[in-house]
Amino acid sequence: MKKVMMICLFAIAAMTANAQKFALIDMEYVLKNVPAYERANEQLNQVSKKWQAEVEALNTEAGTMYKNYQNEVVFLSEEQKKKKQEAIMQKEKEASDLKRKYFGPEGELFKKRTALLSPIQDEIYNAVKDISDQRGYSLVVDRSADAGIIYGSPKIDISNEVLSKLGYQ
C-alpha cells in the first residue's frame, strides 16, 4: 500500500511539474565509499559489544545468585530468603537499567551514533544540495530507500558526483 501511494505521488508530481528536474542518489553506495562512515560504524560496533558484555555480565551474576539461592533456600530463614530475593531483584534491575542507559531510545549508543554520523550525513547533504543548486534539481530521491522506485535511469544518478564533491573515488 505504501509503495502504491509513493508511486502515485511521484506520478502526480511528474505530471504537474513539467519543467522540474529530478535526480537519484544511492545513499548506501555513497556511505560505503566514505571511509569515515565505515570507521564510525566499526567504532559503534566495538562500543556496542563492550556495553553488551557489561549487561550480560550483570545478568549472569543475577543468574548465579538465583541458582545459589535455589540451592540454599531450604537452609535459609524467612528473613534471609527475603534478603537474597531482594539482592537478586536489585542485580536484575541493575542489568535492566544499564541496558536502558546504553541501548535505550535516548541511550549512550544513540548519542554516540548521532555524534559520529551526523557530521558525515551533514557533509553528504551539503554536497547533494550544492549539486542540486548547480544543476537545478527540484527533487533528489534516495534509490536505496524503500520508496518504490521501479526504474531510475543511470543518467540521473548523482551518487558518483556526490562522492567526487566529497573528495572520494
C-alpha positions in Angstrom: 0.0 0.0 0.0 2.8 2.4 0.9 4.6 1.7 -2.3 1.5 2.3 -4.4 1.0 5.6 -2.6 4.6 6.6 -3.3 4.3 5.7 -7.0 1.1 7.6 -7.3 2.7 10.6 -5.5 5.6 10.5 -7.9 3.3 10.2 -10.9 1.2 13.2 -9.8 4.4 15.2 -9.2 5.8 14.3 -12.6 2.6 15.3 -14.4 2.3 18.6 -12.5 6.0 19.5 -12.6 6.8 19.5 -16.3 9.8 21.7 -16.1 11.3 20.5 -12.9 14.4 18.3 -12.8 14.9 15.2 -10.7 17.9 13.2 -9.7 18.6 9.9 -7.9 21.2 9.1 -5.3 22.1 5.7 -3.8 22.9 6.6 -0.2 24.1 3.0 0.6 26.6 3.2 -2.2 27.7 6.7 -1.1 28.1 5.7 2.5 30.0 2.6 1.7 32.5 4.7 -0.2 33.0 7.2 2.6 35.9 5.8 4.8 34.8 8.0 7.8 31.4 6.3 7.8 33.0 2.8 7.8 35.3 3.8 10.7 32.4 5.3 12.7 30.3 2.1 12.2 33.3 0.0 13.4 33.7 2.2 16.4 30.0 1.9 17.2 30.1 -1.9 16.9 33.1 -2.1 19.2 31.4 0.1 21.8 28.2 -1.8 21.5 29.9 -5.1 22.0 31.7 -3.8 25.1 28.5 -2.4 26.6 26.6 -5.6 25.7 29.2 -7.6 27.6 28.8 -5.4 30.7 25.0 -6.0 30.6 25.4 -9.8 30.1 27.9 -9.9 33.0 25.3 -8.4 35.3 22.6 -10.8 34.0 25.0 -13.7 34.5 25.7 -12.6 38.0 22.0 -12.3 38.8 21.5 -15.9 37.3 24.3 -17.2 39.5 22.8 -15.5 42.6 19.4 -17.1 41.8 20.9 -20.6 41.3 22.8 -20.3 44.6 19.6 -19.1 46.3 17.7 -22.1 45.0 20.4 -24.4 46.4 20.4 -22.8 49.8 16.6 -22.0 50.1 15.8 -24.9 52.4 18.5 -23.8 54.9 17.5 -20.1 55.0 15.2 -18.3 57.4 12.4 -16.2 56.0 14.4 -13.0 56.6 17.5 -14.5 54.8 15.3 -15.6 51.9 13.8 -12.1 51.6 17.3 -10.5 51.7 18.6 -12.8 49.0 15.5 -12.3 46.8 15.9 -8.6 47.1 19.6 -8.8 46.2 18.7 -10.9 43.1 16.0 -8.4 42.1 18.4 -5.5 42.6 21.0 -7.1 40.4 18.4 -7.8 37.7 17.3 -4.2 38.0 20.9 -3.0 37.7 21.3 -5.0 34.5 18.0 -3.7 33.1 18.9 -0.1 34.0 22.4 -0.4 32.4 20.8 -1.9 29.2 18.4 1.1 29.1 21.2 3.5 29.7 23.3 2.1 26.9 20.8 0.9 24.4 17.6 2.8 25.2 16.0 5.3 22.8 18.0 8.2 24.3 20.8 6.0 25.4 24.6 6.3 25.1 24.7 4.3 21.8 22.1 6.7 20.3 24.1 9.7 21.4 27.4 8.3 20.2 25.8 7.3 16.8 24.4 10.8 16.4 27.8 12.4 17.4 29.7 10.2 14.9 27.4 10.0 12.0 25.7 13.4 11.9 28.7 15.3 10.6 29.1 12.8 7.8 25.4 12.9 6.9 25.5 16.7 7.0 28.5 16.8 4.7 26.7 14.5 2.2 23.6 16.6 2.5 25.5 19.7 1.7 27.2 18.1 -1.3 23.8 17.0 -2.6 22.4 20.4 -2.0 25.3 22.1 -3.8 24.9 19.8 -6.8 21.2 20.3 -6.8 21.5 24.1 -6.8 24.1 24.0 -9.6 22.1 21.7 -11.8 18.6 23.0 -10.9 17.3 19.7 -9.4 13.9 20.2 -7.6 14.0 16.7 -6.1 16.7 14.2 -5.2 15.4 10.7 -4.3 17.3 8.0 -2.5 17.1 4.9 -4.6 18.4 2.7 -1.8 15.4 3.6 0.4 12.2 1.6 0.1 10.4 4.3 -1.9 9.0 2.1 -4.6 11.3 3.2 -7.4 10.9 0.6 -10.1 13.4 2.1 -12.5 15.8 5.0 -12.4 18.0 6.0 -15.3 21.7 5.9 -14.5 21.8 9.3 -16.3 20.1 11.0 -13.4 22.0 9.1 -10.6 24.4 11.7 -8.9 25.9 9.2 -6.4 29.4 9.3 -8.0 29.2 13.1 -8.4 28.4 13.4 -4.7 31.4 11.2 -3.8 33.7 13.3 -6.1 32.4 16.5 -4.4 33.3 15.0 -1.0 36.8 14.1 -2.3 36.4 10.4 -2.6 36.9 8.0 -5.5 
